[in-house]
Amino acid sequence: MNTSNNLNPDEGDLVYRYSRAQALADGVLIDVTDIAREAGFRVAVAMTAPTWANCVAWSEADSQRQVSQDEAGRLWDVLWLAHLAAQRADSNRVAFELHRVPRGGRGQRPRRTTLHMHIGPGDQAEPVITVMLPGED
């Protein structure tokens, strides 16, 4: 047992810990708490960078090439549907579907995608929500 790192012996040897705060600072997670509160969430909400890129990110060039949209509207759609899914959730993880225009190319029609919302402990064991693509953990 290694106690030189001031670890709790009951936890065993900790190889590496990547906190939620570090993930937010690094851009691995994107904090969307302020808008999420407007959608009805009462805890901190973040989404993974790939989820943001897939379902929220949208530029003026995208609007000119594809269809007129903006990131604020796309973010609201994700969070509102997540909020509706949270209301019917019976576990700490719930899948929900979203129709969004895929970014890139010339497509204008919305396509269905599935997202996952997970509620779990934050860095201080407070409840936090993370919205992610299937297979992200």
C-alpha positions as CSV (number, residue, x, y, z in Angstrom):
1,M,0.0,0.0,0.0
2,N,1.4,3.4,-1.0
3,T,0.6,6.1,1.5
4,S,3.3,8.6,0.2
5,N,0.7,10.4,-1.8
6,N,-1.6,11.0,1.2
7,L,-4.1,8.6,-0.2
8,N,-6.8,7.0,1.9
9,P,-5.6,3.4,2.4
10,D,-9.2,2.2,1.8
11,E,-9.0,3.6,-1.8
12,G,-6.0,1.6,-2.8
13,D,-3.3,3.1,-5.0
14,L,-4.6,5.8,-7.2
15,V,-2.9,5.8,-10.6
16,Y,-4.5,8.9,-12.1
17,R,-7.5,11.2,-11.4
18,Y,-8.9,13.5,-13.9
19,S,-11.4,15.8,-12.2
20,R,-14.5,17.3,-13.8
21,A,-12.9,20.8,-13.2
22,Q,-9.9,19.7,-15.2
23,A,-12.1,18.4,-18.0
24,L,-13.9,21.7,-18.1
25,A,-10.7,23.7,-18.1
26,D,-9.2,21.5,-20.8
27,G,-12.3,21.8,-23.0
28,V,-13.1,18.1,-22.8
29,L,-16.4,19.1,-21.2
30,I,-18.3,22.3,-22.0
31,D,-20.2,23.9,-19.2
32,V,-23.8,24.7,-20.3
33,T,-25.2,25.1,-16.8
34,D,-26.6,28.7,-17.3
35,I,-28.7,27.8,-20.3
36,A,-29.6,24.4,-18.7
37,R,-31.0,26.2,-15.7
38,E,-33.3,28.1,-18.1
39,A,-34.4,24.8,-19.5
40,G,-35.3,23.6,-16.0
41,F,-32.2,21.8,-14.7
42,R,-31.3,22.4,-11.1
43,V,-27.8,21.0,-11.1
44,A,-24.6,21.7,-13.1
45,V,-24.8,20.4,-16.7
46,A,-21.9,19.9,-19.1
47,M,-21.6,18.2,-22.5
48,T,-18.7,16.4,-24.0
49,A,-16.8,18.2,-26.7
50,P,-17.7,15.6,-29.3
51,T,-21.4,16.0,-28.4
52,W,-21.0,19.8,-28.8
53,A,-19.3,19.3,-32.2
54,N,-22.0,16.9,-33.4
55,C,-25.2,18.5,-32.1
56,V,-24.5,22.2,-31.2
57,A,-21.6,23.7,-33.2
58,W,-22.8,25.8,-36.1
59,S,-21.1,28.7,-37.9
60,E,-22.3,31.4,-40.3
61,A,-20.5,29.4,-43.1
62,D,-22.7,26.4,-42.1
63,S,-25.8,28.5,-42.4
64,Q,-24.8,29.8,-45.8
65,R,-23.9,26.4,-47.1
66,Q,-26.7,24.3,-45.5
67,V,-29.6,25.9,-43.7
68,S,-29.9,28.9,-41.4
69,Q,-29.4,27.9,-37.8
70,D,-27.4,29.0,-34.8
71,E,-25.6,27.5,-31.9
72,A,-27.9,29.0,-29.3
73,G,-30.9,27.4,-30.9
74,R,-29.2,24.0,-31.4
75,L,-28.0,24.1,-27.7
76,W,-31.5,24.9,-26.5
77,D,-32.9,21.9,-28.5
78,V,-30.4,19.5,-26.9
79,L,-31.1,20.8,-23.4
80,W,-34.8,21.0,-23.7
81,L,-35.0,17.4,-24.9
82,A,-32.6,16.4,-22.2
83,H,-34.8,18.1,-19.6
84,L,-37.9,16.2,-20.9
85,A,-35.9,12.9,-20.8
86,A,-34.8,13.7,-17.2
87,Q,-38.4,14.0,-16.1
88,R,-39.1,10.4,-17.1
89,A,-35.7,9.0,-16.1
90,D,-35.8,6.1,-13.6
91,S,-32.0,5.6,-13.4
92,N,-28.8,7.7,-13.3
93,R,-28.5,7.3,-17.1
94,V,-31.1,8.0,-19.8
95,A,-30.9,8.0,-23.6
96,F,-32.9,10.5,-25.6
97,E,-33.3,11.3,-29.3
98,L,-32.6,14.5,-31.1
99,H,-33.2,15.6,-34.6
100,R,-30.4,17.9,-35.8
101,V,-29.0,18.9,-39.2
102,P,-25.6,17.3,-39.4
103,R,-22.8,19.8,-39.8
104,G,-20.7,19.7,-42.9
105,G,-21.6,19.0,-46.5
106,R,-24.8,20.4,-48.0
107,G,-27.4,18.5,-46.0
108,Q,-30.5,20.5,-44.9
109,R,-32.7,17.7,-43.5
110,P,-32.6,16.9,-39.8
111,R,-31.2,13.5,-38.9
112,R,-32.0,11.6,-35.8
113,T,-29.2,11.0,-33.3
114,T,-29.2,9.5,-29.8
115,L,-27.6,11.2,-26.8
116,H,-27.1,9.9,-23.3
117,M,-27.5,11.9,-20.2
118,H,-25.7,10.7,-17.0
119,I,-26.2,12.1,-13.5
120,G,-23.5,11.3,-11.1
121,P,-21.2,12.8,-8.5
122,G,-19.1,15.9,-9.3
123,D,-15.7,16.6,-7.8
124,Q,-17.2,17.3,-4.4
125,A,-19.8,14.5,-4.7
126,E,-22.5,17.0,-5.7
127,P,-25.0,15.8,-8.4
128,V,-23.9,16.9,-11.9
129,I,-25.2,16.0,-15.3
130,T,-23.1,15.1,-18.4
131,V,-24.6,14.9,-21.9
132,M,-22.7,12.7,-24.2
133,L,-22.8,10.6,-27.4
134,P,-23.4,6.9,-27.1
135,G,-20.2,5.1,-26.1
136,E,-18.6,8.0,-24.3
137,D,-17.9,7.5,-20.7
